[in-house]
Amino acid sequence: MAMEITQFLLAAQSPDANIRTQAEASLRQFQEQSLPLFLLSLSVELANNEKPLESRRLAGIVLKNSLDAKDSVRKEHLVQQWMAIEISMKAQIKDLLLRTLGSSASEARHTSAQVIAKVASIEIPRKQWPELIGSLLKNMTQQDSPPALKQATLETLGYVCEEISHQDLVQDEVNSVLTAVVQGMNLAEHSCEVRLAATKALYNALDFAQTNFENDMERNYIMKVVCETAISKEADIRQAAFECLVSIASTYYDVLEPYMQTLFQLTSNAVKGDEESVALQAIEFWSSICDEEIELQEYGTIEGGDSGSTHSRFIEKALPYLVPLLLDTLLKQEEDQDQDDSIWNISMSGGTCLGLVARTVGDSVVKLVMPFVEGNILKPDWHCREAATYAFGSILEGPSLETLGPLVSNGLDFLLNAMRDENNHVKDTTAWALSRIFEFLHCPASGFSVVSPENLERIVTVLLESINDAPNVAEKVCGAIYYLAQGYEDAGTNSSLLTQYIPRIISELLKTAERSDGSDSKIRTSAYETLNEVVRSSNIVETSQIILELLKSVLHKLGQTLDLQIVSSDDREKQGDLQASLCAVIQVIVQKLSSTDETKPSILQAADTIMFLFLRVFACRRSTVHEEAMLAIGALAHASGPEFEKYMPELYKYLEMGLQNFEEYEVCAITVGVIGDICRALEDKVLPYCDGIMNHLVRNLQSAELHRSVKPPIFACFGDIALAIGEQFSKYVEPTVSMMRSAAEVCAQMDNSDEELMDYGNQLKRSIFEAYSGILQGFKDSKPELMLPHAGHLFQFIEVVFREKYRDESVTKAAVAVMGDLADSLGPNTKILFKDNAFCIQFLGECLQSDDEHLKETANWTQVMIARVVS
C-alpha cells in the first residue's frame, strides 16, 4: 500500500531552509527504510491528476534518479536495487507509469515517458517486461486514443529506443514500432504535437531499422515520409525531420543514391531560406556525407558498416552546386560571433562543412572557392572580407601542397597585412587562417614550408604585435605561434631559424598570460600551451640558457601563487588553474633539459627547488593542479634516476592520497602512471614503499567504486614494479596474477559492438600483457620458475586475442612481445607449450607481414627467442 507523501514533496521545495531540510530527511529515511514502497508512492503521486503539479514534478525527478545515474558505479547499484524488488510491486509501479501517459498534465506525461524508458533499459535486455512494446503500440492503434496519449506514447517509444540496443527487440517488434512511428508522422491524421513526437521517435529508432532499410519498398516509404515531413509548415517538425536525414546519411550511406537529387533540393532550399535551426541541420546532412566519404577514403570501409561499402562520391557529384551554397552561408555572420567561441550559427556551420568538403575532394574544391575569395577579400564591407578569409582558411586541409603552395605563398603577405584590419572579426579569422597555414603548410622536416628565412622575421613581428590585440584575437594568435613553433620540432638544423626569436616570443607569451582583460582564463591557458610548444620545438643546444631562465621565472611565479590572498571560491579556482598551467610548463622544461647529457645537470641542480614547490602545491588540493604536478614529478623522476629517492619520504603520502582519490579518478590514473616512472627511476630503491603501493593497487582493482579507466594502468604498473624489484616481487605474484586472470576472462566475454567498451577492452588486454612482460623480465635472472604455473593460462589468453576478428595494433604488439618474454625468461621449460600452440607460428607470420616496422622488429625478436627454445 502506497503512502501519502504529497506534503513531504511540497515541503522539500519550500523557500524555508529548515522546512526543506526536514522534508528531504524524511523522504531519504523513507527511501532507505523501504525502497519498494517509496518508489510505489512516488509512482502513485506522479499518476494522480488531482495532486499538485509541483509534488508530481518532484516525484518524477526522484523516481528517475532512483533508476539511473551518470556515474557507472552508482548506476549499477541502482539497477541491482530495482532488480531486487518483488515482481508484483514492480508490476504495480510499471502499470502506474503506463497509466500516467494518459494524464491531462503534459509534464507528468513527459516524465513518465522518461521513467518508463529507464525501467525498460534495465528490464528489456534481461528479457523482462516483454509486454511493454505491445502496450505502447495498443495506445497508438485504439480508435479512441486521445492525441495527448499518442504523443506521450511516441515520446516513450523514442526514449526506449534510445536506451536499449537494437539487439534487444525481435524484428516483428521493430516493424511494429517503425510502423507506429512512421504513421504518427502522417500529416492528414495527426496533430502537430503527435507528428513532432513521432519524428523525434523515428530519429531514435533508426538504428533498429537495418533490415527495413535493406528492403526497397520499406526504405522508399520511410524516406518518402521523412522527406515530406521535412517540408512541414511547423519549423520544429522540419528540424526534427532533417535530424533524421542527418542520422540516415551516416547510418545508411550505402542506400542513399536514389534519393540524393531530392535530398539536395530539400537541403538547398532549407539552407537558402528556412529558419536557422532547420538550415543548420540541412548543412549537417552534407557534413555527415563528408564524414562517411572521408572514412571510406582513409580506411576503405565505414566503421560498423559492411566491408563492401561503395564510395558513391556524392560530394564530388554535388560539388559545383554545394560549394556555392556553402560559400553563401559564410556571409551570414552575427555581429558578436568573434566574442564567443561557443556560438554556432549558419556561417560557422557552412565553413566547417566547407572544410570537410575540402578534405573529401581535395584539389577540386580550390578552383570553386578561390574566385569567391578574390572577389570578396578587398570589399569595404567587413562581412565580405571575413567570409573570404574564412573560406580560404577552410580549404587548407585536403588539397595537395602542389595546388595550395603557390596560393598560400602569394597570399601570406596579404594575410599578415590583414592582421591590421580595422575590423575585429576580420583579424580574428585572419589569425585563425594563419594558424591553419602553419599547421598544414609548414613542415621543414618533410621538406616543404611556406615559411622561409626571408619571411620568418616579418611573420614573428606581425604575430607578436597582434598578440596585444583584443583577447579573442590574441588567443587565435597564440594558436598561430603554436603551429609556427611546432613546424620546427624534429626539423634538425632548420630549428635554428627560430632560435633568435625565442626570447621575444617567450617574453610576449608570459605577458599575454598575465593579461586580465579576457572574460575568462582561455587566453592565459592558450599562452601557456603555446609556451610549452615553443620550449618543445626549440633547438636545445642553442636555447638551453633561455629555457633555464624561463624555468627560474616560472618557479618564481609558482612560488607567488602559494602566497595569494584567497577570499572566495573563485579566487581558489583561479589559483588552481594558474598553478596547473605553471606545473605543465615546468614538466615540459624538465623533459627538454633532461633530454641531453649537456643540459641534464641544470635540471638536477634545480630539482630540490622544484620538488619543494610541488610538495607545497599538493597541500592546496585542487585536482587539476594535482594532475599537472604529478606529471611533472614523473618527468623529474625520469631525469633524476636513483637520486630521486631522497624525495620519497615526503612525496609518498601524496602518492597515497592520489591512489585513494576515486572521485577525481584522472588524478588516480596519473598517480599510477607516475609510480611507474618512479619505479623505472629508482629500481630496487623503491622496495621500502612497495608493500604500501601494492596494497593500494590491489584494493583499487577490487573496488567497484573506482572508474574502470584506472584499472588498465594499474596492471601495467604491476609490470613496472616487478621490473624494478626483481625477485622481491615473488610475494605479490599470486594476488596479481589471479587478478590478471580474472581481467583476461572479462576481456574474453566483452561486448565488442559497443565502441567505448571495445576501446576499454583493448586497453585492458594491452596492460595485462605488459604486466606479464614486466613480471617475466623481473624474474628472468633469479626466479623464472615462479611464472611456469601461469604460462599455460597466458598462452590461452594470447590465443583468444589472436583469434579476434578486429584486433587493435597495440594489443598485437604487446601479445607478440609477451610471447618473446615467455621464451626468453622461462627458456626450455616452454618448449612443449610452444610446440602445442601452433597458432604462435601463424600469429608471428601475420606480424612479420605488417607494414608497422616496430611490430615487425618485435615479431623478429620473438621468433628468435622461440627458435632458441624449440630447437
Secondary structure, 3 states (H helix, E strand, C coil): CCCCCHHHHHHCCCCCHHHHHHHHHHHHHHHHHCHHHHHHHHHHHHHCCCCCHHHHHHHHHHHHHCCCCCCHHHHHHHHHHHHCCCHHHHHHHHHHHHHHCCCCCHHHHHHHHHHHHHHHHHHHHHCCCCCHHHHHHHHHHCCCCCHHHHHHHHHHHHHHHHHCCHHHCCHHHHHHHHHHHHHHCCCCCCCHHHHHHHHHHHHHHHHHHHHHHHCHHHHHHHHHHHHHHCCCCCHHHHHHHHHHHHHHHHHCHHHCHHHHHHHHHHHHHHHHHCCHHHHHHHHHHHHHHHHHHHHHHHHCCCCCCCCCCCCCCHHHHHHHHHHHHHHHHCCCCCCCHHHCCCCCCHHHHHHHHHHHHHHHHHHHHHHHHHHHHHHHCCCCCHHHHHHHHHHHHHCCCCCCHHHHHHHHHHHHHHHHHHCCCCCHHHHHHHHHHHHHHHHHCEEHHHCEECCCHHHHHHHHHHHHHHCCCCHHHHHHHHHHHHHHHHCCCCCHHHHHHHHCCHHHHHHHHHHHHCCCCCCCCHHHHHHHHHHHHHHHHCCHHHHHHHHHHHHHHHHHHHHHHCCCCCCCHHHHHHHHHHHHHHHHHHHHHHHHHCCCCCCHHHHHHHHHHHHHHHHHHHCCCCHHHHHHHHHHHHHHHHHHHHHHHHHHHHHHHHHHHHHCCCCCHHHHHHHHHHHHHHHHHHHHHHHHHHHHHHHHHHHHHHCCCCCHHHHHHHHHHHHHHHHHHHHHHHHHHHHHHHHHHHHHHHHHCCCCCCHHHHHHHHHHHHHHHHHHHHHHHHHCCCCHHHHHHHHHHHHHHHHHHHCCCCCCHHHHHHHHHHHHHHHHHHHHHHHHHHHHCCHHHHHHHHHHCCCCHHHHHHHHHHHHHHHHHHC
